């Protein structure tokens, strides 16, 4: 996933956070002979964390008032979705449901309705399921224990580590696409990480973790932000990178990645587009919607029926007698 780090603001002794747009370029030292990367990460931690303290974006889920629930909500929303699309939906969501118990009281269809056009709406159902579990198992408080986080519905390895690290300042390897790209370039000297996270990447990330929990959580957030703003997938800005002088990929002359080409996802004309159009009608409706109304959404009947069947199978739409459909109530 492409996600953004979530971590409480640095203590008063740190440089104040400023928006990334005003970041002052960092001029790297002149490149010299490539050196073997420091396996402990000691040479990477301080410059990256210092850069983060100065240039991290001021995002609502990073503020102390967001709390662990705000961190969790943002992590669900930011999966495969850019920050600018998440911001307005996030603000509306936490204003309406400031605690997990508030969401748990609502039908799951309300979570789907409030998800709007963020895409991948099954995330809304999973977040609702997590809220119910938190309310029933943990008294309405997002658990601090990593294993308990991982046991929640819809929580995988990455999300559990991210919430434990960013909300509670714990020491975990938080591996999203941005972090994996930073480590691939800075340490292993390749342009892109593998398409799927490997055991070798996990071992490397754990080896690079600072021993101190506070520093480790800052490193997780800082390395993620570096990948999001500077060490990007395309058009990376090495002149702004605080570790450019020791980046293995840059010192090797930026060899082109020889792995599979990364293609952008298509949307127009796909089942995803049809599903989105069907859900848009159901989100706007205050009563069950007749099949005839949904039929007007998309001209091609086979694809339309397939998309609607998929929504029903995923639990996003509930069929009713008489050819009616609605968002799920249970």
N, C-alpha and C positions, 0 to 999 in steps of 0.2 A: 504494500500500500504505500500511497504517497501521503504522508501525514506530517504534522507540525508539532514540535515538542511543547510540552505543557509543564511548567515548573514554577514554583513561587518566585517572586521577584528577588534579586540578589539583596543581601544585607546592606545596611546604610553605608558601609565602607566601600561598596562596589561603585563603579562608574554608573551613572544613571542610564537607564535603557532609553534608546532613541529609535525612531522608526528606521527600517532598513534603507529607505530611500535616501536618508541623509548620511548614510554610512561614509566615513572617510576612507578612501582607497588605501590599502596596505601595500607598500612597495617591498617586494621580496628581495632578499639578498641575491647577489649574482650567483647563478648556478655554478656548482663545482662538481667534483667527481661524486657519483652516486654512492651514498653510504648505506650500509645495511640498516633497515628500520629498527628502531628500538623496540624489542618485543614486549617491554613493559608499558609502552606508551608514555613514559615520563616526558619525552621531548615533545609530545603532542598536546598533552592535557592543558598546561598553563597557557600557551598562546591561543588555543581554541576557546577555552573558557573566558579568557580576558577579552577576546574578540566578541564573544557572545554577550558579556556584561555590557559592552558598549553598543552593540548593533542589533540586539534581539528585538524583534517586533513586539509592540505592545498589544497583546491579544487578550480578550476577556477571560479566557480559560487559564491564563497565566497569573491572573490577579488573585490575591489571597481570598477575596470574597467568593471566588468560584467554588472553592472547596473540592473534595474528592468527587462528588457527583458531577460538578461542572467539568472536571477533567475527563470523567468517563463519557459523558455525553459528547464532548468534543472529539474524543477518540473514535467513537462510533461514526460520527458525521464526517470526519476527515478521511475515512477510508476511501481512496480512489476519487476524492472530491477536493477541488482547490479551496483555499481559505476564503477567497472573496465570495464564493457561493455559500459557504457554511455560515459565515458571520451573521447575516440577518435571521436565518432559521434558528441558529443557536440562541440568539438573544431572545427570540419569541418563545423558544422551548423552555429555557430555564426561568423565564418570567412566569410562564403558565404552570410549570412543574418544578419548583425549586428544590424538591426532595424526591427521592425514589418513591416514597409512599404516595405522593401526589399523582405520579404517573400510574402507579399500580392500581389506583382506584378507578382509573378510566378504562373503557373497553380498548382492546388492542387496535381497533379500527381508528380510534382517535389519534393514536401515535402515527398511523399511516397517513391520516389526513394532515396532521401537522408537519409531516416530513416534507410535504410539498414536492418540489421538483429537484430535490437533491440527487435523485437517482438511486438505484439499488435499494428499493424500499423494504426489502426483507430486513435490512439493518434496523428499521423502525420496530419491527416485530421482535427482533432479538433484544433491542434495548428495553422494550416493554417487558419482555420475559425476564431480563436481568433485574429490572426494577421490582417486579413481583417477588423474585427470589431473594433479593436484598431485604425487602420488607418482611418476608416470612421467616427467613433464616437468620437475619442479622439485625433485627430490630430497626430496620430502616436506614442503617448506616453502611456505607460502602466499606467492605472489610479491608483491613490492613494487610492481612496475611496473603501472600502470593498464591498459595495453594487454594485458599478459599475464593480468591478472585478467579482463578483458572476454572473452578468448579461452577461458576455462574453460567447460565445460558448465554450463548453468543460471544463468550470471552475465549479468545485463543491465546497462544503463546505471546504474541506481540502485545496485545491489549492488556493482558495481565501484568506484563513487565512494565509497560508504559504507565499504567495507573499506579502501580506500587512505587515506581521511581518518581514520577512527576507529581503525584498527589501526596506521597508519604516520604519522599526523600530516601528511598531504599536503594540498595546496590544491586542492580540488575542490568544485564545486557539487553538494550532496547534496539532491535534491528528492524528498522523500516527501510524502504528503498533508498532514502537519502543517506542514512548512515552507512548502508552497505556500499553505496557508491563512493563515499568519502574513504572508507577503509580500503576498498579495492584499489583506488588510485594512490592514496597516500602511503599505504603499507605494502600492498602486493604488486603495485605497478601496472595494473591493467585498467583500461578505460571504463569498463562496466562490470558489475558483478554478474554471476550467473542468473538465469531467469528465475530460479527458485532458490530460496535460502538453503545453503548446504551446511553439513556438520562442520566443515572446515571454517566456514564463516562464523559459526557460533563459537567455536574454540578460540578463534582469533579475537572476537569481540569480548569474550570473557577474560582472555589474557591481557587485553588492553584496559580493563576496568581499573580505575584507581581503588586503592584499598579502603579509603575513607568513604563512608556512605554519602555524605554531603557532596564531596567532590565527584563521586561516581554519578550521582543524579544530575549534577551540573554538566558533567561531561556528556551524558546521554542527551540532554537537551541541546547542548552547544554543538555537538557533532551533527545532530539532526538539522539544526538551523543552518549550519554551514553548507550542508548538502542542498537545502531548500533555496538558499539565496546566492551562493557563490559557486560551489562545486556542483553545478546543475548538469542535467543530462545532456543538454546542448548549450553551446555558447557559454561555457564556463568562464568565469572572470578571475583568472589566476592572480592578476595584479592586486586583487582585493583579499587574497587568501592569506591568513596568518601563518600557514605552514607550507606555503609554496616552495620555500627554499629547501625543504626536506621531503617534498612529495616524490615518491618513487616513480610515479608515472611521468611527471613533468621532467624529472632528471633524466629519464630514459628517452626523452624527446617526444613524449605523447604518442606512443605507437597506437595505431588504430585497432580497435577491438575486432577480433576475427571470429567472434561468435555469431549467432543468428541475428539478423537484422530486427530491430525493434520497430514494429509497425503501429501506427496510430489506430485506435479502435474506430470502426465505422459505426454510424448510428442511423442515418437516414434509410428508411425502407426495411429496417430490421424488426424482428419480433420485439426487441427492447423498445423501439419507438411506438409500436402498436400498444404494448403493455402500458407505456406511459400515457398514451392518449386515453385508454380505457380508464385507468386510475384517475386521471384528471377529471373525467366526468363524474366518477363516483365520489371523489373528494368534495366536489362542489354540491353534490346532492344532499338534501336534508331528509329524503325518503328513499326507499328502495327504487332502483332504476330498472325499467322494463328492457328486455332484450332488444326491442326495436330501436330504442334510443342508442344503445351501444352499437348496434349495427351501422349506425350512421357515422361512427368514428373512423372506419376504415373500409374502403371499397372491396378489397379482396377477401372473400368470405372464409377461405381455408386458413389463411394466415391469421385473420381476426379470431376465428374460433380457437386456433391453436394458442394464441396469446391469452385469450380469456381462460381457457382450460389451465394454462400454466399459472395464472394468477390464483385460480381456485386451488390448485394443487399446492401452491406455496403458502396458502393460508392468508393471502392478501385480500381475497374477495370471497364473500359467502353467498352461495346460490340459495334462492328461496323458491317455494312453490309458485307456479304461475309464470315462470320465466322472468323472475325478478332477481336483482343482484344488489348487494350492499357491502360496505366495509365490515370486517368481522366484529362481532360483539363479544365473543369469547375466545 
